[in-house]
Amino acid sequence: MAKGMTNPEVSELMSVSKDRVKELVSSILKKLEASNRTEAVQIATRCGIL
């Protein structure tokens, strides 16, 4: 997410389905209590995760 990749790009890179990527992104957003990818990256950076 921090590199700005789309779900299809991540799917290809990780060799998983697009639906699986969508599930993972949703899980990350929920855990970080973020409303979108940009906010998730900002929170993760602030918390030292990235």
C-alpha positions as CSV (number, residue, x, y, z in Angstrom):
1,M,0.0,0.0,0.0
2,A,2.8,2.4,0.8
3,K,4.1,2.1,-2.7
4,G,0.7,3.0,-4.2
5,M,0.2,-0.3,-5.9
6,T,-3.3,-1.3,-7.0
7,N,-5.0,-4.5,-5.9
8,P,-4.3,-6.2,-9.3
9,E,-0.6,-5.2,-9.1
10,V,-0.3,-6.6,-5.5
11,S,-2.2,-9.7,-6.6
12,E,0.3,-10.4,-9.3
13,L,3.3,-9.6,-7.1
14,M,2.1,-11.8,-4.3
15,S,0.6,-14.5,-6.6
16,V,-2.8,-14.4,-4.8
17,S,-6.2,-13.5,-6.1
18,K,-7.5,-10.0,-6.3
19,D,-10.2,-10.9,-3.9
20,R,-7.6,-12.0,-1.3
21,V,-5.8,-8.7,-1.7
22,K,-9.1,-6.9,-1.1
23,E,-9.6,-8.9,2.1
24,L,-6.1,-8.2,3.3
25,V,-6.5,-4.4,2.6
26,S,-9.8,-4.4,4.4
27,S,-8.3,-6.1,7.4
28,I,-5.4,-3.7,7.6
29,L,-7.8,-0.7,7.3
30,K,-9.9,-2.1,10.1
31,K,-7.0,-2.9,12.4
32,L,-5.5,0.6,11.9
33,E,-9.0,2.2,12.2
34,A,-8.3,3.9,8.8
35,S,-10.9,4.9,6.3
36,N,-8.6,4.6,3.2
37,R,-5.2,3.4,2.1
38,T,-3.6,6.8,2.4
39,E,-4.7,7.2,6.0
40,A,-3.5,3.6,6.7
41,V,-0.1,4.4,5.4
42,Q,0.0,7.6,7.5
43,I,-1.0,5.8,10.6
44,A,1.5,2.9,10.0
45,T,4.3,5.4,9.4
46,R,3.5,7.3,12.6
47,C,3.4,4.1,14.6
48,G,6.7,2.9,13.2
49,I,5.2,0.0,11.4
50,L,6.6,1.3,8.1
